[in-house]
Structure formats: structure tokens, C-alpha cells
Amino acid sequence: MTVQTTPGRDVTGDVSHLLCRSCGGSAGSVFYERSQVPVHNSLVCRSRQDATAVPRGDLRLSVCTACGFVQNSAFDPSLVEYADDYEDTQANSQQFLAFVEDVAHHLDEIYNLAGRQVVEIGCGSGDFLSLLCGRTLARGTGYDPALRAGAITPDDRVRFVRSAYPPASGHPPAELIVCRHTLEHVPDVAGFVEMVAEANAPVFFEVPDTGRILDEGAFWDVYYEHCSYFTASSLQDLFTRKGFSVTGLRSGYDDQYLLLDATSGGSATRRRSGEAIANSEAADAAARCGEFTEKVRARIDSWNEYLEGVVDRGEKAVLWGGGSKAVSFLASVDHPEAIDCVVDINPAKWDAFLPGTGHRIVAPSELDDLPPSTVILMNPVYTQEITEDLHKRGLSPTVLGL
């Protein structure tokens, strides 16, 4: 008997009855499964007990052969709650700040934002919208139901609303809509993009690049909060399908992200629900998904062998980066006990514990008292930044990147 508790969600292992949440075609076949993973990766847990007791859910990734969209067909939105103790800012890194400065410059070049009204959907801590308006003299309104009171410095150019978008009053005036790292958290991506199209404004969206995840076998970039995964072609297909004209689509941040610019009013290019995109890219995405599991198995086997050696030799290894990648990495390997602690430069995470395994998160300064033999970088894009920090501390461990 088929059991289905929410639309587009599978609890049986059989996804043949489900629809793609992007194009409305078949959800396709499952190519990657993991059971009982932490549903939140960016919670700030103040005790090890709280960290190991976080709610858990299943990953069951399926790929649509019509559009190439990947979804977690076992995703249960009732398990996910973005509360005040959710902390995912990367604004403490100079490397990341340089990237968002480039994004702000890109948007200003296209839209000449001085004096214009910008709306950001899923503004998080408000860092990007504040930077964008400060650099371009735009005016901005950020919406986020998990906005933390007191987390944002008041600014006469920017205001923040603790609410989902759009608010009950309807779409606010906007001359540009920005949505960064939110769409991957949305189950009904088709409905969401259709809703945004109603604002009749140009948009900028930024999401993780699933093409890179598939090609690298990057299992550490697959986690429960991300229920929707896009390659470049499936992202463009969704926006075209919903009446946008895609004016720019590129990769960024060492090919980790997809950055899309689009304007409304492209209704002539709409396609019917379930109609295949007119190229071979959806089939290519499906083929890459088919290869993903073997790549993941090889990577996990390699890390298991390495971490087992760390334990056997009595060495001290640490992870650098106490975010989603660390949670997923440690939940996937056989020897999480090989890791002494997790280092992060975000003060909000210091002396907290990593969701799932309960590893303690420490400031970089604590490495002075417990010099590690190995530092494993959760994101190699920060290699230079982290290596320089280690050298300044007089430390010379082996540095490995995922």
C-alpha cells in the first residue's frame, strides 16, 4: 500500500507515484539514499546532549528525466523549523565578503540601483542586503520568517520584516528582487517562482550548483535542509517555464554556486507541465546522477581509511568549518571520533556543539593549546585564508581539503 503524507513526499522507497516539483513530470528514480540524517545543520546547540538529540529525517534523492531537477522525495517540511538559534552567516570570512562585494557590483552594473527599491527574500541575518544598499545607495526591504530580533544594525536605507514573502498585504513595490540560498530550501519550487513572477520585477537568484556536487561526488553538500537541487539547465528551465526571460546564468565562488539574472514578461516561452526541455541536458543530468552514488562510495571509503589511520596512530585531527558541510561529512563517515573538534571563525558558534555528532566548535585561537597534526577543510575555497591563519599561529599541520 502506498503511504503519502504530504504532496511530493515519499515514505515507502517507491517514488513512481510522485511528481517533479519543478516541471510536474515524473519524479524519476531514486539514485541516492541516506537514513536518519540531522534535519538542521546550522543550529547553534549549547550542549552536546542537545546536539545529538536534533530531529532526523531521510534523504531519498530522485532526478526528473524531463527537466533534470533533483529533489529529496522523502522531505517532510514539518521537521524543519528555522528559529532564533539558526546561524549560517559566512560574513566573518574576508574571502566570502569579497565574493558578495562582487555580486553587489554585478547587480549595480546591471540595474543602476541608486535610489531604487530592492526586496530580498530570505534575507537571513541581513548582511547582504545591508551591504548592497550601502554600496549602491539603493533602498531595501528584507523578508525572513526566521529573522532574529536585534541581529541587525538599524539603517535608514534598509528595513527588515520577520515574515515570509510576500506579506499578507501582497507584493511590496520592488525594482529588483534578490533571493540568495533560499530556493534550495523550498519544496514547491514551481509555486514559489510563480509567486515571485507575480511581482513583475527583475530577479537575481543564487543557489548551490548541483552539477558540481554530482561531478565531484560531494556528499558533504547533500543535506536535509536542501530539499531542491538545481543544475544550470534545470534552473533555467524552471524560470523559463514560469514566464521569465533568463538574461544571465553563470557559476561563481569557485563554481560552487549558480547565479541567475532574469526579467519578467517572458510568457511566450512557457512550456506545459511535464514537457521536456528541448535539449539533451536533462538526460545528461540523469546520467550524472547515476554515477553519483559510486563516486560518493569511493570518497567515503577513502576518508574512512584515512580517519581510521588517524585513530590508530593516535593523532589529533580537526575540521575547519562548523557549518552544514561538517554536519554532513561527520554523519557520513565511519570514524567521526577521529575528529577532536571543529574550528570556526564565527564567534556565534564558539563553545557550541555540532548538530548530529555533538563535536565541540572552537575558536581558531584554541588550536594554540591543542596543536593538531591534521586540519581538514570543509570548503577548499578558504585554503589560503586558513593556511595563513595557521602559519600566523606558528602551526604547520597537514592541511587537507574535501
URGIVEN-V554734 format. One record per residue. RES is the residue in three letters. BURIAL is + if it has 24 or more other C-alpha atoms within 12 Angstrom, else -. Layout:
res=RES burial=BURIAL
res=RES burial=BURIAL
This chain:
res=MET burial=-
res=THR burial=-
res=VAL burial=-
res=GLN burial=-
res=THR burial=-
res=THR burial=-
res=PRO burial=-
res=GLY burial=+
res=ARG burial=+
res=ASP burial=+
res=VAL burial=+
res=THR burial=-
res=GLY burial=+
res=ASP burial=+
res=VAL burial=+
res=SER burial=-
res=HIS burial=+
res=LEU burial=+
res=LEU burial=+
res=CYS burial=+
res=ARG burial=+
res=SER burial=+
res=CYS burial=+
res=GLY burial=+
res=GLY burial=+
res=SER burial=+
res=ALA burial=+
res=GLY burial=+
res=SER burial=+
res=VAL burial=+
res=PHE burial=+
res=TYR burial=+
res=GLU burial=+
res=ARG burial=+
res=SER burial=-
res=GLN burial=+
res=VAL burial=+
res=PRO burial=+
res=VAL burial=+
res=HIS burial=+
res=ASN burial=+
res=SER burial=+
res=LEU burial=+
res=VAL burial=+
res=CYS burial=+
res=ARG burial=+
res=SER burial=+
res=ARG burial=-
res=GLN burial=-
res=ASP burial=-
res=ALA burial=+
res=THR burial=+
res=ALA burial=-
res=VAL burial=+
res=PRO burial=+
res=ARG burial=+
res=GLY burial=+
res=ASP burial=+
res=LEU burial=+
res=ARG burial=+
res=LEU burial=+
res=SER burial=+
res=VAL burial=+
res=CYS burial=+
res=THR burial=+
res=ALA burial=+
res=CYS burial=+
res=GLY burial=+
res=PHE burial=+
res=VAL burial=+
res=GLN burial=+
res=ASN burial=+
res=SER burial=+
res=ALA burial=+
res=PHE burial=+
res=ASP burial=+
res=PRO burial=+
res=SER burial=-
res=LEU burial=-
res=VAL burial=+
res=GLU burial=-
res=TYR burial=+
res=ALA burial=-
res=ASP burial=-
res=ASP burial=+
res=TYR burial=+
res=GLU burial=+
res=ASP burial=+
res=THR burial=+
res=GLN burial=+
res=ALA burial=+
res=ASN burial=-
res=SER burial=+
res=GLN burial=-
res=GLN burial=-
res=PHE burial=-
res=LEU burial=-
res=ALA burial=-
res=PHE burial=+
res=VAL burial=+
res=GLU burial=+
res=ASP burial=-
res=VAL burial=+
res=ALA burial=+
res=HIS burial=+
res=HIS burial=+
res=LEU burial=+
res=ASP burial=+
res=GLU burial=-
res=ILE burial=-
res=TYR burial=+
res=ASN burial=-
res=LEU burial=+
res=ALA burial=+
res=GLY burial=-
res=ARG burial=+
res=GLN burial=+
res=VAL burial=+
res=VAL burial=+
res=GLU burial=+
res=ILE burial=+
res=GLY burial=+
res=CYS burial=+
res=GLY burial=+
res=SER burial=+
res=GLY burial=+
res=ASP burial=+
res=PHE burial=+
res=LEU burial=+
res=SER burial=+
res=LEU burial=+
res=LEU burial=+
res=CYS burial=+
res=GLY burial=+
res=ARG burial=+
res=THR burial=+
res=LEU burial=+
res=ALA burial=+
res=ARG burial=+
res=GLY burial=+
res=THR burial=+
res=GLY burial=+
res=TYR burial=+
res=ASP burial=+
res=PRO burial=+
res=ALA burial=+
res=LEU burial=+
res=ARG burial=+
res=ALA burial=-
res=GLY burial=-
res=ALA burial=-
res=ILE burial=-
res=THR burial=-
res=PRO burial=-
res=ASP burial=-
res=ASP burial=-
res=ARG burial=+
res=VAL burial=+
res=ARG burial=+
res=PHE burial=+
res=VAL burial=+
res=ARG burial=+
res=SER burial=+
res=ALA burial=+
res=TYR burial=+
res=PRO burial=+
res=PRO burial=-
res=ALA burial=-
res=SER burial=-
res=GLY burial=-
res=HIS burial=-
res=PRO burial=+
res=PRO burial=-
res=ALA burial=+
res=GLU burial=+
res=LEU burial=+
res=ILE burial=+
res=VAL burial=+
res=CYS burial=+
res=ARG burial=+
res=HIS burial=+
res=THR burial=+
res=LEU burial=+
res=GLU burial=+
res=HIS burial=+
res=VAL burial=+
res=PRO burial=+
res=ASP burial=+
res=VAL burial=+
res=ALA burial=+
res=GLY burial=-
res=PHE burial=+
res=VAL burial=+
res=GLU burial=+
res=MET burial=+
res=VAL burial=+
res=ALA burial=+
res=GLU burial=+
res=ALA burial=+
res=ASN burial=+
res=ALA burial=+
res=PRO burial=+
res=VAL burial=+
res=PHE burial=+
res=PHE burial=+
res=GLU burial=+
res=VAL burial=+
res=PRO burial=+
res=ASP burial=+
res=THR burial=+
res=GLY burial=+
res=ARG burial=+
res=ILE burial=+
res=LEU burial=+
res=ASP burial=+
res=GLU burial=+
res=GLY burial=+
res=ALA burial=+
res=PHE burial=+
res=TRP burial=+
res=ASP burial=+
res=VAL burial=+
res=TYR burial=+
res=TYR burial=+
res=GLU burial=+
res=HIS burial=+
res=CYS burial=+
res=SER burial=+
res=TYR burial=+
res=PHE burial=+
res=THR burial=+
res=ALA burial=+
res=SER burial=+
res=SER burial=+
res=LEU burial=+
res=GLN burial=+
res=ASP burial=+
res=LEU burial=+
res=PHE burial=+
res=THR burial=+
res=ARG burial=+
res=LYS burial=+
res=GLY burial=+
res=PHE burial=+
res=SER burial=+
res=VAL burial=+
res=THR burial=-
res=GLY burial=+
res=LEU burial=+
res=ARG burial=+
res=SER burial=+
res=GLY burial=+
res=TYR burial=+
res=ASP burial=-
res=ASP burial=-
res=GLN burial=+
res=TYR burial=+
res=LEU burial=+
res=LEU burial=+
res=LEU burial=+
res=ASP burial=+
res=ALA burial=+
res=THR burial=+
res=SER burial=+
res=GLY burial=+
res=GLY burial=-
res=SER burial=-
res=ALA burial=-
res=THR burial=-
res=ARG burial=+
res=ARG burial=+
res=ARG burial=-
res=SER burial=-
res=GLY burial=+
res=GLU burial=+
res=ALA burial=+
res=ILE burial=+
res=ALA burial=-
res=ASN burial=-
res=SER burial=-
res=GLU burial=+
res=ALA burial=+
res=ALA burial=+
res=ASP burial=+
res=ALA burial=+
res=ALA burial=+
res=ALA burial=-
res=ARG burial=+
res=CYS burial=+
res=GLY burial=+
res=GLU burial=-
res=PHE burial=+
res=THR burial=+
res=GLU burial=-
res=LYS burial=-
res=VAL burial=+
res=ARG burial=-
res=ALA burial=-
res=ARG burial=-
res=ILE burial=+
res=ASP burial=-
res=SER burial=-
res=TRP burial=+
res=ASN burial=+
res=GLU burial=-
res=TYR burial=+
res=LEU burial=+
res=GLU burial=-
res=GLY burial=-
res=VAL burial=+
res=VAL burial=-
res=ASP burial=-
res=ARG burial=-
res=GLY burial=-
res=GLU burial=+
res=LYS burial=+
res=ALA burial=+
res=VAL burial=+
res=LEU burial=+
res=TRP burial=+
res=GLY burial=+
res=GLY burial=+
res=GLY burial=+
res=SER burial=+
res=LYS burial=+
res=ALA burial=+
res=VAL burial=+
res=SER burial=+
res=PHE burial=+
res=LEU burial=+
res=ALA burial=+
res=SER burial=+
res=VAL burial=+
res=ASP burial=-
res=HIS burial=+
res=PRO burial=+
res=GLU burial=+
res=ALA burial=+
res=ILE burial=+
res=ASP burial=+
res=CYS burial=+
res=VAL burial=+
res=VAL burial=+
res=ASP burial=+
res=ILE burial=+
res=ASN burial=+
res=PRO burial=-
res=ALA burial=+
res=LYS burial=+
res=TRP burial=+
res=ASP burial=+
res=ALA burial=+
res=PHE burial=+
res=LEU burial=+
res=PRO burial=+
res=GLY burial=+
res=THR burial=+
res=GLY burial=+
res=HIS burial=+
res=ARG burial=+
res=ILE burial=+
res=VAL burial=+
res=ALA burial=+
res=PRO burial=+
res=SER burial=-
res=GLU burial=+
res=LEU burial=+
res=ASP burial=-
res=ASP burial=-
res=LEU burial=-
res=PRO burial=+
res=PRO burial=+
res=SER burial=+
res=THR burial=+
res=VAL burial=+
res=ILE burial=+
res=LEU burial=+
res=MET burial=+
res=ASN burial=+
res=PRO burial=+
res=VAL burial=+
res=TYR burial=+
res=THR burial=+
res=GLN burial=-
res=GLU burial=-
res=ILE burial=+
res=THR burial=+
res=GLU burial=-
res=ASP burial=+
res=LEU burial=+
res=HIS burial=-
res=LYS burial=-
res=ARG burial=-
res=GLY burial=-
res=LEU burial=+
res=SER burial=-
res=PRO burial=+
res=THR burial=-
res=VAL burial=+
res=LEU burial=+
res=GLY burial=+
res=LEU burial=+
